[in-house]
């Protein structure tokens, strides 16, 4: 078996409010293999977003081991962690967070330019991804002129623009109606599989979770036994 694209061991996170310590993550061990799409299932407040923030290296205060692409995050300084995020990770959030002054194509070009791609190649990659997601006729539209589902498709394309080995998605269809959510999620799954990217997708939707390769259930800060759904 190839090395996991993401592995954690004994991952903990707690918050102190006055004299009370709240343990959100209580020793999380997980591993995600290249190309694997994994659901992180749990109700609101179960710690899903906290876990994604940890493995996405978005904030500190965590204890335990986080390995991305074989590198131990705890051994890196801020620049090193920024490099890992830039090279290895793509992010999709519940809200699209598109730049309102740029059109759909430019929103997907932008992260590629930050990574050092030349503009023609970045433009071609962005157009290809948006076309795959059915937005070939909407490239010049700004976010305010796109529907909610279209905006989230642009966010998905942006997350995959730099061909990251791992996408972290936090309730990626949570702001959409059920019909649109199903369609966008199917397109997300198809694009992720087509790109050969791994994904960890936080959701409380059992039906969407059942469409992924494996389910991790987070309950009171601990992972329950994973279930292989599509074996």
C-alpha positions as CSV (number, residue, x, y, z in Angstrom):
1,X,0.0,0.0,0.0
2,X,1.3,3.5,-0.9
3,X,1.9,6.0,1.8
4,X,-1.2,7.8,3.1
5,X,-1.7,11.3,1.8
6,X,-3.0,12.2,5.2
7,X,-2.4,10.5,8.6
8,X,-3.0,11.6,12.1
9,X,-2.2,10.0,15.4
10,X,-3.4,11.0,18.8
11,X,-4.8,14.3,17.5
12,X,-6.4,16.3,20.3
13,X,-7.9,19.8,20.6
14,X,-9.4,21.4,23.6
15,X,-10.8,24.9,24.4
16,X,-10.9,26.6,27.8
17,X,-13.9,28.8,28.7
18,X,-13.4,30.2,32.2
19,X,-12.8,27.3,34.5
20,X,-14.2,24.8,32.1
21,X,-12.1,22.8,29.6
22,X,-14.0,21.5,26.6
23,X,-12.3,18.5,24.8
24,X,-13.4,18.7,21.1
25,X,-11.0,16.1,19.7
26,X,-10.0,13.2,22.0
27,X,-7.2,11.4,20.2
28,X,-8.0,11.0,16.5
29,X,-6.2,8.3,14.5
30,X,-7.0,8.3,10.8
31,X,-5.3,7.6,7.4
32,X,-6.5,8.5,3.9
33,X,-4.9,6.8,0.9
34,X,-4.3,8.5,-2.4
35,X,-7.4,8.7,-4.5
36,X,-9.7,7.7,-1.6
37,X,-12.9,9.7,-0.9
38,X,-13.8,9.6,2.7
39,X,-16.9,10.9,4.5
40,X,-16.5,12.5,8.0
41,X,-20.0,12.0,9.4
42,X,-21.4,13.6,12.5
43,X,-24.0,16.0,13.8
44,X,-23.4,19.7,14.1
45,X,-21.0,20.4,17.0
46,X,-19.4,17.0,16.8
47,X,-16.0,18.5,15.9
48,X,-16.0,17.9,12.1
49,X,-14.9,21.4,11.3
50,X,-12.3,21.4,14.1
51,X,-10.8,18.3,12.6
52,X,-10.7,19.7,9.1
53,X,-9.0,22.9,10.5
54,X,-6.4,20.8,12.2
55,X,-5.5,18.6,9.2
56,X,-5.7,21.6,6.9
57,X,-3.1,23.4,9.1
58,X,-5.4,26.4,9.4
59,X,-4.9,27.1,13.1
60,X,-2.7,25.9,16.0
61,X,-3.4,24.6,19.5
62,X,-3.5,21.0,18.5
63,X,-1.7,18.1,20.1
64,X,-0.6,14.9,18.3
65,X,0.8,14.0,14.9
66,X,-0.4,15.3,11.5
67,X,1.4,13.9,8.5
68,X,0.7,15.3,5.0
69,X,2.5,13.8,2.1
70,X,4.8,12.1,4.5
71,X,5.9,15.3,6.2
72,X,5.2,15.9,9.9
73,X,3.5,19.2,10.3
74,X,4.7,19.7,13.9
75,X,8.3,19.8,12.7
76,X,7.6,22.7,10.3
77,X,7.6,26.4,10.9
78,X,4.8,28.7,9.5
79,X,6.5,28.9,6.1
80,X,6.7,25.1,5.9
81,X,3.1,24.6,6.9
82,X,2.1,27.3,4.3
83,X,4.0,25.3,1.7
84,X,2.2,22.1,2.6
85,X,-1.2,23.8,2.3
86,X,-0.2,25.3,-1.1
87,X,1.2,22.1,-2.5
88,X,-0.9,19.4,-1.1
89,X,-4.4,20.7,-0.2
90,X,-7.5,22.1,-1.8
91,X,-10.4,23.5,0.3
92,X,-14.1,23.6,-0.3
93,X,-16.3,25.3,2.3
94,X,-20.0,25.5,2.9
95,X,-20.0,29.0,1.6
96,X,-18.1,29.5,-1.7
97,X,-15.9,32.5,-0.6
98,X,-15.4,33.5,-4.2
99,X,-13.7,36.9,-4.9
100,X,-16.7,39.0,-6.0
101,X,-14.8,41.4,-8.2
102,X,-13.5,38.6,-10.4
103,X,-15.4,36.4,-12.8
104,X,-15.6,32.6,-12.6
105,X,-12.6,32.0,-14.8
106,X,-10.5,34.5,-12.9
107,X,-11.4,32.9,-9.5
108,X,-10.0,29.6,-10.7
109,X,-7.0,31.1,-12.4
110,X,-6.0,33.0,-9.2
111,X,-4.7,30.2,-7.1
112,X,-2.7,28.8,-10.0
113,X,-0.9,32.2,-10.4
114,X,-0.1,32.2,-6.7
115,X,1.4,28.8,-7.1
116,X,3.6,30.1,-9.9
117,X,1.8,28.9,-13.1
118,X,2.0,31.0,-16.2
119,X,-1.2,32.8,-17.2
120,X,-2.0,30.9,-20.5
121,X,-1.7,27.5,-18.8
122,X,-3.7,28.7,-15.8
123,X,-6.4,30.0,-18.0
124,X,-6.6,26.7,-20.0
125,X,-6.7,24.6,-16.8
126,X,-9.5,26.8,-15.3
127,X,-11.6,26.7,-18.5
128,X,-11.2,22.9,-18.6
129,X,-12.3,22.4,-15.0
130,X,-15.3,24.8,-15.3
131,X,-16.3,23.2,-18.6
132,X,-16.3,19.8,-16.9
133,X,-18.6,21.2,-14.3
134,X,-21.0,22.5,-16.9
135,X,-20.0,26.1,-16.6
136,X,-18.4,26.5,-20.0
137,X,-20.9,29.3,-20.9
138,X,-20.5,31.1,-17.6
139,X,-16.8,31.8,-17.5
140,X,-17.1,35.5,-17.7
141,X,-19.8,35.8,-15.1
142,X,-19.1,37.3,-11.7
143,X,-20.3,35.4,-8.6
144,X,-23.3,37.8,-8.2
145,X,-24.6,36.7,-11.6
146,X,-24.3,32.9,-10.8
147,X,-26.8,30.8,-8.9
148,X,-25.8,29.2,-5.6
149,X,-25.1,25.9,-7.3
150,X,-23.0,27.5,-10.0
151,X,-21.0,29.5,-7.3
152,X,-20.2,26.2,-5.5
153,X,-19.1,24.6,-8.7
154,X,-16.6,27.4,-9.2
155,X,-15.4,26.9,-5.7
156,X,-14.9,23.2,-6.4
157,X,-12.9,24.0,-9.6
158,X,-10.8,26.5,-7.6
159,X,-10.0,23.8,-5.0
160,X,-8.8,21.4,-7.7
161,X,-7.1,24.0,-9.8
162,X,-3.5,23.1,-8.6
163,X,-4.1,19.4,-8.7
164,X,-3.8,18.9,-5.0
165,X,-3.4,15.3,-3.7
166,X,-6.1,16.0,-1.1
167,X,-9.2,18.1,-1.0
168,X,-10.8,19.0,2.4
169,X,-14.5,19.8,2.0
170,X,-16.6,21.1,4.9
171,X,-20.3,20.6,4.2
172,X,-19.7,21.6,0.6
173,X,-23.4,21.5,-0.4
174,X,-24.8,22.6,3.0
175,X,-26.1,25.9,1.6
176,X,-28.0,24.4,-1.3
177,X,-31.4,22.9,-1.7
178,X,-31.6,19.1,-1.9
179,X,-31.9,18.8,-5.6
180,X,-29.1,21.2,-6.4
181,X,-27.0,19.7,-3.6
182,X,-27.3,16.2,-5.2
183,X,-26.3,17.5,-8.6
184,X,-23.4,19.5,-7.3
185,X,-22.2,16.7,-5.1
186,X,-22.3,14.2,-8.0
187,X,-20.3,16.6,-10.1
188,X,-17.8,17.1,-7.2
189,X,-17.4,13.3,-6.9
190,X,-16.9,12.8,-10.6
191,X,-14.3,15.6,-10.9
192,X,-12.4,14.4,-7.8
193,X,-12.3,10.8,-9.1
194,X,-11.4,12.0,-12.6
195,X,-8.5,14.0,-11.2
196,X,-7.3,11.0,-9.0
197,X,-7.5,13.3,-5.9
198,X,-8.3,12.1,-2.4
199,X,-10.9,13.9,-0.4
200,X,-12.1,14.1,3.2
201,X,-15.7,15.5,3.2
202,X,-17.4,16.6,6.4
203,X,-21.1,16.2,6.3
204,X,-24.1,15.3,8.5
205,X,-26.0,13.9,5.4
206,X,-26.1,10.1,5.6
207,X,-27.3,9.9,2.1
208,X,-24.3,11.8,0.6
209,X,-21.9,9.9,2.9
210,X,-23.2,6.6,1.5
211,X,-21.9,7.6,-2.0
212,X,-18.2,7.8,-0.8
213,X,-15.7,5.0,-0.4
214,X,-15.6,5.0,3.4
215,X,-17.3,6.7,6.4
216,X,-15.6,7.9,9.5
217,X,-18.1,8.7,12.3
218,X,-17.1,11.4,14.7
219,X,-18.9,11.2,18.1
220,X,-18.0,13.1,21.2
221,X,-14.5,13.8,19.9
222,X,-13.7,10.2,18.9
223,X,-13.8,8.3,15.6
224,X,-16.0,5.3,15.6
225,X,-15.2,2.3,13.4
226,X,-15.1,3.2,9.7
227,X,-17.5,1.5,7.4
228,X,-16.6,0.6,3.8
229,X,-19.7,1.4,1.8
230,X,-18.8,0.5,-1.8
231,X,-16.7,-2.6,-1.3
